[in-house]
Amino acid sequence: MAYSQPHPRLSVLSNSSLSSVEHLSPTTSSRYSIPSAPSINTALGTNKQALSRPNIYDRNLNKPRVTDVSGAAFSFLFSEIVQYTQKRVSGINDLERRLNTLGYRIGTRVLELMVWRAESSSKTPKREIRLLPSLMSIHTQVWRAVFGKPADAIEKSVENADEYMIIDNDPSIERHISVPKDMSQLSCSSFTAGIVEAVLDGLGFPARVTAHNTPTAQFPTRTTILIKLEKSVLEREELLKQ
Amino acid sequence: MSLHLFVLSPSDTPIYSLTHHSTKPVTNVPSPLASNLPAWSTSAFAGTLTALSGASSVPHHTTGGTVRMGGGQDRHVIQMIANASLDVVEDVMRKENTMYLKSVDKFNEWTISAFITPGNTKFVLLHESKNDDGIKSFFMDVWELYVKTMLNPFHTAHTIIRSGVFDARVRQSAKKYL
């Protein structure tokens, strides 16, 4: 028999009171008679387990009204991430690579979600298929989605045709980080580089993306995200030009 | 009439598949291949061809008999057709900038429509009748559900989608639009 009224936790957390009532519909209620059943179900990964909790599929993907994450909370989290990672690596390169990997996981999600928010209401949703518009959208849209402001500049390398640079004068994730002198090579923006790499990968422009400190007198934390595209990308661009 | 949906990860491994039996009325397209073959045909290829032609309009021989051709409803034939369409999809997606690629490929009675998400995940749908708007709405629903799945930190682009809720929602949408 189902509970006579919705579980208090559900009624607080789920989006609508309606959905929490749904969760207790007769089809799923039988297992409530055995107290231990839900945890067993979860362990086995059966299909019904998710129904008892508010789940992501009930939520709205569009931006909530309050969109900003607390800067202090993020700085704290990010500093913990860096410390955690640093304890598990042997050198700066390794640390940057790990931060990059963590950023990559964010990037794949940012890309899907960002484009969904922009395109899902359009009649014919579009993808980026050309390189330059994609880079521009990283410079503006991705930066805006992640950091709340567009990046400061995007440049093409003069020496190498396959290199592009996105420049952020004051990366918000590094605002509260001062790198020790003996690790001056380290750029915590490798995390951002990972995000960029994931977005480029997703759009079909595989590249190696790294972060470098390029301080100027005016902007001591100025950071350059260096994008080195794979050869296949340039060849395809050549073909598409014709 | 049945429809088959495959969700493919960026490396083209299937992460979700669904067979939906539509209840919507179909304007039956006569099967060109089956009608070209005489009913009494004893050609060695007749069975294979009928199977490959893959339409439900082809009479089935599956009930109880030893002959099991399944009119192309066989899983492996469906998978092969879906797989074969990937070549065309990949060609088209380099040139077309729309996510919804309608009727990119045809294989006898099967029409293949695809949807490419920005993260390069592909939804491939095998269908027999023309229903562009319905399919588009269906794809949009699946996309939303997929984005939500992606947001789960335990999910990567290559994880097989096992969520029961995802499955239920996709079926619900299929029932509504297809």
Contacts between the chains, C-beta under 8 A, distances in Angstrom:
chain1	res1	chain2	res2	distance
A	45	B	162	6.8
A	46	B	164	7.5
A	47	B	162	8.0
A	47	B	163	7.8
A	47	B	164	2.8
A	47	B	167	7.1
A	48	B	164	6.3
A	49	B	164	7.7
A	50	B	163	6.5
A	50	B	164	6.2
A	50	B	165	5.2
A	51	B	164	7.7
A	51	B	165	7.2
A	55	B	165	5.8
A	56	B	148	4.8
A	56	B	149	7.6
A	56	B	151	6.1
A	56	B	152	6.4
A	57	B	145	6.5
A	57	B	148	5.5
A	57	B	163	7.8
A	57	B	165	4.8
A	57	B	166	6.7
A	57	B	169	5.9
A	59	B	148	7.2
A	61	B	144	6.4
A	61	B	147	6.1
A	61	B	148	6.6
A	105	B	153	7.6
A	105	B	156	7.6
A	108	B	119	5.8
A	108	B	150	7.0
A	108	B	156	7.7
A	108	B	157	5.9
A	109	B	150	5.6
A	109	B	151	5.8
A	111	B	118	5.4
A	111	B	119	5.3
A	112	B	117	6.3
A	112	B	118	6.1
A	112	B	119	4.9
A	112	B	146	7.7
A	112	B	147	4.9
A	112	B	150	5.1
A	113	B	147	5.9
A	113	B	150	7.7
A	113	B	151	6.9
A	115	B	117	7.9
A	115	B	118	4.0
A	116	B	118	8.0
A	116	B	143	6.8
A	116	B	144	6.9
A	116	B	147	4.8
A	119	B	99	7.4
A	120	B	140	6.5
A	120	B	143	7.1
A	120	B	144	6.6
A	124	B	98	5.4
A	124	B	100	7.0
A	125	B	98	6.9
A	125	B	99	4.5
A	125	B	100	6.8
A	125	B	140	7.7
A	126	B	97	5.0
A	126	B	98	5.9
A	126	B	99	6.8
A	127	B	93	7.7
A	127	B	97	5.5
A	127	B	98	7.3
A	127	B	99	5.4
A	127	B	116	6.2
A	127	B	118	5.6
A	128	B	97	7.1
A	128	B	118	7.6
A	129	B	93	7.6
A	129	B	94	6.5
A	129	B	95	7.4
A	129	B	96	7.7
A	129	B	97	4.9
A	201	B	10	7.9
A	201	B	120	8.0
A	202	B	10	7.3
A	202	B	118	6.1
A	202	B	119	4.0
A	202	B	120	5.5
A	203	B	118	6.7
A	203	B	120	7.5
A	204	B	94	7.9
A	204	B	120	6.0
A	236	B	94	7.1
A	240	B	94	7.6
A	240	B	95	7.8
